[in-house]
Amino acid sequence: MPIISVQNLRKTFQVPYKEPGVAGALKSLIHRKYLEKPAVDGVSFTIEEGELVGFIGPNGAGKTTTLKCLSGLLFPTSGEIDVLGFRPFDRKKTFLQQISLVMGQKNQLWWDLPAMETFLLNKEIYQITEKQFQRVLQSLVEILQVADVVQIPVRNLSLGQRMKCELIAALIHQPKVIFLDEPTIGLDVVMQQNLRTFIKEYNHQFNATLILTSHYMEDVKELCERVIVINNGKIVFDGRLDDIVKKFSTDKKITLLLSKSVDLNILQSYGQIKSSEGNKVTIMVPSANSRQIAAELLAKLPVVDVNIEEPEIEEIIRQMFTRK
């Protein structure tokens, strides 16, 4: 039985609408008009225990709205949601004790107090036994390597240190389901990698089920075998990350190393030039004709080396978002 089951989820918001000008402002005072804006429109998926699923899409696609519905913060307009056998919007105590929502742009740590004070507060809120609290705390502190900072006031911590302590506060009750909304936002490359390592280790150690949203494709590529792609409130792909290339890539990338420079107009007749640095040129060509085009380029140009490969996953995702 799936840990998370979502069937035909819809969430619509009423957005105030005002006609332009003074007349429009006066009309809105007397009779305000609203537009129905669907944030999530008929989303369905299931997630099994222990899965780590990437939930990706452009800004305004419906990612955060979906996570808030799954965690019970928002009441859906229609549809069925089941998480751990509960309806999230009922907000039952036994449900809340088994989930956690981590938002990279929000914090729960007390600014003027050490992070340990928040951990102790959450211990009481979630009614965690002293033995379990010490065991989980020690494990998380060791994995995240923050033993020397948990007693320092939060205001004196770096962004990376604060984010690590935020994770500990969110996971101290050892939730079975974790919703991670942009957990690495604003962090440097090294700290992003450290948090990815932690998320991966936590997933394996506690067999937790995680849904991760991120605009950093490195997060998704390193952590998630399965991805759900949402755009304009609708799911456009649900499957293995590797299969996105097979399904949505219409072009291939041909990189040529030439013995001397050539007229770029010749290459433009074959495809779109992506880069040109000295005698190294990269062009995008239709996948169906890539072999034939490469053979023609080898025959007509002073090619020293040629490489044919799929485009970067970021480029394919961007194309998915811009398609109608």
Phi and psi in degrees as a GROMACS rama.xvg file:
@    title "Ramachandran Plot"
@    xaxis  label "Phi"
@    yaxis  label "Psi"
@TYPE xy
-63.7745  146.297  PRO-2
-71.0147  -38.3153  ILE-3
-125.709  129.652  ILE-4
-133.329  123.875  SER-5
-125.277  124.929  VAL-6
-126.857  114.339  GLN-7
53.4109  45.8577  ASN-8
-71.2381  130.462  LEU-9
-132.069  137.521  ARG-10
-138.338  117.527  LYS-11
-117.347  136.944  THR-12
-111.551  147.418  PHE-13
-93.4161  120.341  GLN-14
-108.845  125.251  VAL-15
-60.5391  139.604  PRO-16
-125.582  131.976  TYR-17
-130.749  132.635  LYS-18
-69.5842  151.964  GLU-19
-69.7594  158.067  PRO-20
87.9935  176.929  GLY-21
-66.0488  -40.3406  VAL-22
-60.7855  -40.6549  ALA-23
-64.4187  -37.9232  GLY-24
-64.9262  -42.0146  ALA-25
-66.0025  -40.6222  LEU-26
-61.0557  -40.9086  LYS-27
-67.7887  -25.3568  SER-28
-70.0156  -36.3424  LEU-29
-83.9871  -45.849  ILE-30
-141.734  97.3904  HIS-31
-76.7441  134.39  ARG-32
-100.698  150.631  LYS-33
-129.994  147.124  TYR-34
-108.169  140.906  LEU-35
-84.7198  117.22  GLU-36
-115.28  110.36  LYS-37
-77.1296  118.357  PRO-38
-87.6631  -36.7096  ALA-39
-130.772  128.825  VAL-40
-130.806  85.7165  ASP-41
77.8124  42.3204  GLY-42
-84.8859  133.162  VAL-43
-138.071  134.327  SER-44
-169.427  164.279  PHE-45
-131.142  150.23  THR-46
-134.173  131.178  ILE-47
-87.3805  163.349  GLU-48
-61.0211  135.65  GLU-49
84.8843  -4.52031  GLY-50
-73.5004  148.032  GLU-51
-120.699  102.76  LEU-52
-110.768  131.818  VAL-53
-83.8434  133.002  GLY-54
-121.13  99.2788  PHE-55
-121.993  157.588  ILE-56
170.998  165.662  GLY-57
-71.4903  174.233  PRO-58
-59.3361  135.005  ASN-59
80.0206  10.3011  GLY-60
-76.3632  -23.6719  ALA-61
117.352  8.94726  GLY-62
-64.3673  -57.7275  LYS-63
-65.0932  -37.2368  THR-64
-60.2833  -42.2092  THR-65
-62.4623  -45.352  THR-66
-62.9059  -37.6113  LEU-67
-68.6958  -33.065  LYS-68
-68.5751  -40.042  CYS-69
-67.884  -31.3144  LEU-70
-90.8857  -5.27849  SER-71
91.5052  5.45937  GLY-72
-76.0593  -26.8427  LEU-73
-122.319  144.692  LEU-74
-92.6078  123.555  PHE-75
-68.5276  150.309  PRO-76
-67.5841  -39.9625  THR-77
-161.063  171.315  SER-78
103.915  172.394  GLY-79
-119.278  132.981  GLU-80
-128.144  133.007  ILE-81
-132.638  119.799  ASP-82
-126.972  115.649  VAL-83
59.1668  27.606  LEU-84
84.6884  6.10906  GLY-85
-114.622  155.836  PHE-86
-88.4893  113.666  ARG-87
-54.0728  -39.7617  PRO-88
-70.8174  -7.35965  PHE-89
-72.5997  -21.7281  ASP-90
54.8227  41.8504  ARG-91
-70.2567  146.499  LYS-92
-58.0459  -43.3651  LYS-93
-65.7278  -27.5526  THR-94
-73.8472  -48.5033  PHE-95
-63.7115  -26.5489  LEU-96
-73.4894  -10.1154  GLN-97
-114.123  3.08983  GLN-98
-127.662  167.63  ILE-99
-154.627  139.143  SER-100
-116.568  117.338  LEU-101
-111.116  117.021  VAL-102
-113.709  121.589  MET-103
-60.9573  -22.6864  GLY-104
-98.6467  1.81758  GLN-105
-119.149  154.543  LYS-106
-137.483  152.673  ASN-107
-119.455  -4.86786  GLN-108
-72.6083  142.873  LEU-109
-72.8196  122.322  TRP-110
-61.2172  -40.8988  TRP-111
-93.996  -0.557307  ASP-112
-114.818  157.515  LEU-113
-62.1926  152.504  PRO-114
-58.9106  -30.9388  ALA-115
-58.0525  -31.8877  MET-116
-64.5057  -38.3821  GLU-117
-67.913  -38.2828  THR-118
-61.2247  -43.3441  PHE-119
-67.0317  -37.4532  LEU-120
-62.9439  -44.9276  LEU-121
-65.0779  -30.8654  ASN-122
-59.4179  -42.7478  LYS-123
-73.5726  -39.0258  GLU-124
-61.4122  -44.0495  ILE-125
-91.4395  2.58559  TYR-126
54.0883  51.936  GLN-127
-87.8201  136.524  ILE-128
-68.2882  154.699  THR-129
-59.6138  -40.3429  GLU-130
-63.7321  -46.5694  LYS-131
-66.7796  -39.8446  GLN-132
-59.6139  -48.2199  PHE-133
-65.4952  -38.7742  GLN-134
-65.2312  -49.1641  ARG-135
-69.3819  -41.559  VAL-136
-59.8312  -46.6546  LEU-137
-61.2806  -41.4051  GLN-138
-63.8478  -46.5439  SER-139
-67.9601  -40.6819  LEU-140
-62.9493  -39.3347  VAL-141
-67.8251  -44.6743  GLU-142
-63.0967  -41.5801  ILE-143
-89.653  -8.52126  LEU-144
57.8874  55.7883  GLN-145
-125.96  23.4831  VAL-146
-58.4977  -28.961  ALA-147
-90.5484  1.5627  ASP-148
-122.536  -11.3661  VAL-149
-69.2822  -15.571  VAL-150
-100.711  4.96585  GLN-151
-96.0658  138.441  ILE-152
-51.6705  138.675  PRO-153
-58.8364  -34.1126  VAL-154
-63.0586  -19.6587  ARG-155
-95.8445  2.19595  ASN-156
-90.9049  154.334  LEU-157
-74.4458  168.208  SER-158
-59.9129  -42.3117  LEU-159
-64.358  -41.7872  GLY-160
-65.0298  -40.8035  GLN-161
-64.1883  -41.1951  ARG-162
-64.6568  -38.0507  MET-163
-62.9484  -42.9848  LYS-164
-69.2879  -33.2062  CYS-165
-59.7541  -42.0076  GLU-166
-63.406  -42.5511  LEU-167
-62.2839  -43.7921  ILE-168
-61.2841  -35.8451  ALA-169
-78.3229  -22.1498  ALA-170
-112.305  2.71424  LEU-171
-62.8373  -25.7643  ILE-172
-91.294  9.60101  HIS-173
53.3552  62.9144  GLN-174
-67.6625  151.008  PRO-175
-84.0656  -27.3477  LYS-176
-127.031  129.79  VAL-177
-127.822  129.245  ILE-178
-106.323  115.447  PHE-179
-107.832  110.759  LEU-180
-107.36  102.879  ASP-181
53.2614  56.6721  GLU-182
-69.7449  -20.7799  PRO-183
-105.327  11.2368  THR-184
-63.3233  133.435  ILE-185
81.7626  -1.47474  GLY-186
-92.6903  153.448  LEU-187
-74.9894  172.767  ASP-188
-60.2899  -42.4924  VAL-189
-65.0396  -43.7966  VAL-190
-69.5977  -34.7204  MET-191
-59.2121  -44.5838  GLN-192
-64.7015  -38.9336  GLN-193
-63.0321  -41.7762  ASN-194
-69.9744  -35.426  LEU-195
-61.7584  -43.6379  ARG-196
-60.4798  -42.323  THR-197
-63.5489  -46.4632  PHE-198
-59.4749  -41.6873  ILE-199
-64.7202  -44.6733  LYS-200
-66.0615  -41.0575  GLU-201
-63.331  -42.3416  TYR-202
-58.5316  -44.2237  ASN-203
-73.7179  -40.9358  HIS-204
-70.6466  -39.5931  GLN-205
-108.464  1.77252  PHE-206
51.6439  38.8454  ASN-207
-78.9035  153.401  ALA-208
-98.9529  125.727  THR-209
-127.42  139.487  LEU-210
-116.511  124.589  ILE-211
-116.732  124.932  LEU-212
-108.087  140.342  THR-213
-163.646  145.582  SER-214
-90.3876  -5.83752  HIS-215
-92.5387  109.018  TYR-216
-64.9996  -22.494  MET-217
-62.636  -36.604  GLU-218
-58.3378  -48.9266  ASP-219
-69.0886  -44.5186  VAL-220
-62.7553  -37.8366  LYS-221
-80.5201  -30.7762  GLU-222
-102.264  -32.3568  LEU-223
-115.023  123.109  CYS-224
-79.5276  -33.7019  GLU-225
-109.564  139.697  ARG-226
-130.973  146.378  VAL-227
-115.447  120.255  ILE-228
-103.672  124.503  VAL-229
-119.163  139.152  ILE-230
-147.615  132.265  ASN-231
53.2066  36.6672  ASN-232
79.8626  2.23592  GLY-233
-122.277  146.902  LYS-234
-79.4618  124.967  ILE-235
-105.818  -13.3449  VAL-236
-159.892  140.665  PHE-237
-146.657  108.592  ASP-238
171.398  -163.443  GLY-239
-69.0916  143.405  ARG-240
-59.5055  -38.3418  LEU-241
-61.3323  -30.444  ASP-242
-75.304  -15.2589  ASP-243
-61.0791  -40.4763  ILE-244
-61.4523  -45.8889  VAL-245
-64.7526  -37.701  LYS-246
-85.0086  -37.0902  LYS-247
-112.633  -10.7953  PHE-248
-79.8058  117.626  SER-249
-101.796  -10.6098  THR-250
-124.245  162.959  ASP-251
-128.008  157.721  LYS-252
-104.48  121.669  LYS-253
-109.272  120.792  ILE-254
-107.991  124.53  THR-255
-112.83  134.601  LEU-256
-109.435  116.685  LEU-257
-104.933  151.908  LEU-258
-77.6156  -19.4809  SER-259
-154.408  161.719  LYS-260
-69.743  150.536  SER-261
-130.981  167.04  VAL-262
-68.6908  120.216  ASP-263
-65.9636  -21.3887  LEU-264
-62.096  -29.774  ASN-265
-64.2511  -43.8597  ILE-266
-70.3372  -33.5783  LEU-267
-63.5702  -22.779  GLN-268
-73.2714  -14.0475  SER-269
-99.4906  -28.1706  TYR-270
179.446  -169.301  GLY-271
-89.6524  125.597  GLN-272
-76.5704  119.122  ILE-273
-91.0561  -34.3835  LYS-274
-158.512  152.971  SER-275
-147.055  109.188  SER-276
-127.633  103.511  GLU-277
63.0884  -122.048  GLY-278
-97.5769  12.2744  ASN-279
-109.048  121.399  LYS-280
-129.063  137.835  VAL-281
-120.143  128.758  THR-282
-128.506  150.657  ILE-283
-101.024  128.833  MET-284
-130.657  158.167  VAL-285
-59.6331  134.957  PRO-286
-56.2296  -39.9584  SER-287
-63.8197  -27.3265  ALA-288
-108.551  9.3022  ASN-289
-61.5677  -42.5389  SER-290
-65.5777  -44.2369  ARG-291
-63.9929  -42.7254  GLN-292
-65.1223  -41.9237  ILE-293
-61.2792  -40.3815  ALA-294
-63.9235  -41.4942  ALA-295
-65.8723  -40.2711  GLU-296
-64.8216  -38.8982  LEU-297
-63.2272  -36.3217  LEU-298
-76.677  -31.8373  ALA-299
-100.62  -22.2025  LYS-300
-117.783  157.612  LEU-301
-77.5238  72.5848  PRO-302
-87.2445  126.742  VAL-303
-89.9454  -38.9684  VAL-304
-151.045  149.062  ASP-305
-138.718  142.987  VAL-306
-138.164  129.026  ASN-307
-112.933  127.172  ILE-308
-149.847  164.264  GLU-309
-71.7895  151.711  GLU-310
-67.1366  163.203  PRO-311
-61.3309  147.44  GLU-312
-60.2108  -32.8979  ILE-313
-60.787  -39.8815  GLU-314
-66.9143  -39.1214  GLU-315
-67.1505  -42.3776  ILE-316
-61.8912  -42.2246  ILE-317
-60.2686  -41.6328  ARG-318
-63.443  -38.4378  GLN-319
-61.0535  -41.9794  MET-320
-69.7859  -30.5167  PHE-321
-90.3569  -8.9071  THR-322
-70.8259  149.941  ARG-323
